[in-house]
Amino acid sequence: MTESKIEKIEREYIIPLRDRIRSVPRYKRTPKAVKTVKEFLAKHMGIRDRDLKKIRLDKYLNEALWYRGIKNPIHKIKVKAVKEGDIVRAYAVDLPSNLNFKKIREEKKSLEQAKIGKEKTKEIEAQKKAEEEEMKAEMESEEAKEKDEEFKENKEAVKEEGQEEAKTAKKAVKKTTKTKKSGEELSEVQKSD
């Protein structure tokens, strides 16, 4: 195997707790049971220095140990241990019926939440798409309005230029007609003299 792959070792144990628990005061028995499980797994799963911090107990395993309270823990428990690298994760194999129902209920809730989360992400994506389309439509409508305004402005500018040209043409015509009229008048005046 290459170094990048982590070895995964799975084992099942039935851990006896009764002998270790009996030597402890009643009000410390369940904490001693938890520690006994960790020590057993550290020994049998080959943890260096038997470091208990490298052992992780599952939530339901812990609840199974604490199921009957602090003074009267169970006498043995079946555990599935999975070693990945230096860390060992322990899971309870047989749970009391109440804890089993609780585990099933929580799994259903997590599945429902995952479905709801997926639906929400789909809704959010749909909203984002709709907003983007609205923005595009607005931009297109604004561009169309700007083009219309530019077209109208150009049309008005052309009209104004045409009117100005017409005015200058009229003025030119007036000037020529005035000169013609004044010339005609002069010629008529000269003829009458």
Buried (B, 14 or more C-beta within 10 A) or exposed (E): EEEEEEEEEEEEBEBEBEEBBEEBEEEEBBBBBBBBBBBBBBEEBEBEEEEBEBBBBBEBBBBBBBBEEBEEBBEEBBBBBBBEEEBBBBBBEEBBEEBBEBBEEEEEEEEEEEEEEEEEEEEEEEEEEEEEEEEEEEEEEEEEEEEEEEEEEEEEEEEEEEEEEEEEEEEEEEEEEEEEEEEEEEEEEEEEE
